[in-house]
Amino acid sequence: MNDAVPEAGTPAEDGAAPRTPPGTDHDPDAPAPLHVPRTPTGNADVDAQLERLADADHLATDGHLEVYEDVHRGLRDALTALDARPGPAAPTGHPTTTPHQGPSGRPSDSTYRQGS
């Protein structure tokens, strides 16, 4: 029986593959980019937040939360800005609306009282 520990990068005597292939500097515990495609939306504010998600690729898992919260806050602000933008004035009535007619066929008037 041999109690010697094989050197890093050399196969163990039982034929198992080494944990780290020789000649590589890959650290399996290091953050790895996910390379998730980000399709532009056409809205600059939203697109900037989607690109910010790429920052999480280079962080350890415990750093993802800060990025996700920041992106969520930015997306919420972008949506709020869309609601706050001034748009065309809302119409007060439909242009083809005709006055409501009373029982006599005349236009209804709040000052008109039956029997007066």
VMD Tcl script that draws the C-alpha trace (Angstrom):
set ca {
  {0.00 0.00 0.00}
  {1.26 3.42 -0.93}
  {0.27 6.37 1.30}
  {1.83 8.96 -0.99}
  {-0.43 11.69 -2.33}
  {-0.10 12.26 -6.09}
  {1.12 15.67 -7.20}
  {-1.43 18.16 -8.51}
  {-2.00 17.67 -12.19}
  {-0.86 14.03 -12.28}
  {-3.28 11.14 -12.51}
  {-3.90 9.21 -9.35}
  {-2.63 5.66 -9.24}
  {-6.19 4.30 -9.35}
  {-6.63 5.78 -12.84}
  {-8.92 8.69 -11.85}
  {-8.53 11.91 -13.80}
  {-6.83 14.82 -12.06}
  {-9.06 17.52 -10.56}
  {-7.30 20.33 -12.46}
  {-6.13 19.56 -15.98}
  {-2.44 20.34 -16.48}
  {-1.71 23.67 -18.15}
  {-4.97 25.41 -17.21}
  {-5.51 28.24 -14.78}
  {-9.27 27.69 -14.54}
  {-10.62 28.08 -11.03}
  {-13.92 26.18 -10.79}
  {-14.95 28.30 -7.80}
  {-14.48 31.59 -9.66}
  {-17.51 33.42 -11.11}
  {-18.21 32.40 -14.70}
  {-20.11 34.55 -17.20}
  {-23.45 33.09 -18.24}
  {-23.38 34.77 -21.67}
  {-27.15 35.28 -21.63}
  {-28.15 37.20 -24.77}
  {-29.71 40.60 -24.14}
  {-32.01 41.80 -26.90}
  {-32.31 45.59 -27.12}
  {-35.81 46.89 -26.39}
  {-35.48 50.24 -28.13}
  {-35.88 52.10 -24.83}
  {-32.49 53.50 -23.79}
  {-33.29 53.44 -20.06}
  {-34.40 49.81 -20.13}
  {-31.50 48.74 -22.36}
  {-29.01 50.33 -19.95}
  {-30.50 48.33 -17.07}
  {-30.34 45.09 -19.05}
  {-26.66 45.72 -19.79}
  {-26.11 46.32 -16.06}
  {-27.10 42.68 -15.51}
  {-23.81 41.69 -17.16}
  {-22.03 43.04 -14.06}
  {-23.34 40.06 -12.11}
  {-21.33 37.72 -14.37}
  {-18.09 38.85 -12.76}
  {-19.27 38.76 -9.14}
  {-19.55 35.96 -6.65}
  {-23.09 34.83 -5.96}
  {-23.39 36.96 -2.83}
  {-22.79 40.07 -4.99}
  {-25.66 39.34 -7.38}
  {-28.34 40.67 -5.06}
  {-26.96 44.21 -5.16}
  {-26.91 44.18 -8.98}
  {-30.42 42.72 -9.23}
  {-31.82 45.26 -6.77}
  {-30.13 48.10 -8.65}
  {-31.55 46.87 -11.99}
  {-35.01 46.44 -10.47}
  {-34.89 49.99 -9.10}
  {-33.76 51.32 -12.49}
  {-36.52 49.47 -14.37}
  {-39.13 50.70 -11.90}
  {-37.87 54.28 -12.39}
  {-38.04 53.86 -16.18}
  {-41.65 52.68 -15.94}
  {-42.55 55.55 -13.62}
  {-41.00 58.00 -16.09}
  {-43.20 56.58 -18.85}
  {-46.29 57.22 -16.72}
  {-45.18 60.77 -15.90}
  {-44.51 61.88 -19.47}
  {-46.97 64.48 -20.66}
  {-49.09 63.21 -23.48}
  {-51.87 64.72 -25.53}
  {-54.70 66.21 -23.52}
  {-57.49 63.78 -22.82}
  {-60.65 64.64 -24.72}
  {-63.48 65.97 -22.59}
  {-66.14 64.33 -24.71}
  {-66.45 62.40 -27.91}
  {-66.78 64.88 -30.82}
  {-69.85 63.12 -32.19}
  {-71.64 63.05 -28.85}
  {-75.02 64.72 -29.03}
  {-76.79 66.14 -26.00}
  {-79.02 63.71 -24.15}
  {-82.65 64.27 -25.09}
  {-85.41 64.44 -22.55}
  {-88.86 62.83 -22.84}
  {-90.18 65.71 -24.98}
  {-87.47 65.26 -27.58}
  {-85.71 68.45 -26.55}
  {-82.16 68.43 -25.22}
  {-82.07 67.74 -21.52}
  {-81.37 70.79 -19.40}
  {-80.75 70.78 -15.70}
  {-82.75 74.00 -15.39}
  {-85.74 72.49 -17.21}
  {-88.35 71.34 -14.73}
  {-91.44 69.52 -15.71}
  {-94.58 71.58 -15.10}
  {-92.79 74.94 -14.90}
}
mol new
graphics top color blue
foreach p $ca { graphics top sphere $p radius 0.5 }
foreach p [lrange $ca 0 end-1] q [lrange $ca 1 end] { graphics top cylinder $p $q radius 0.2 }
display resetview
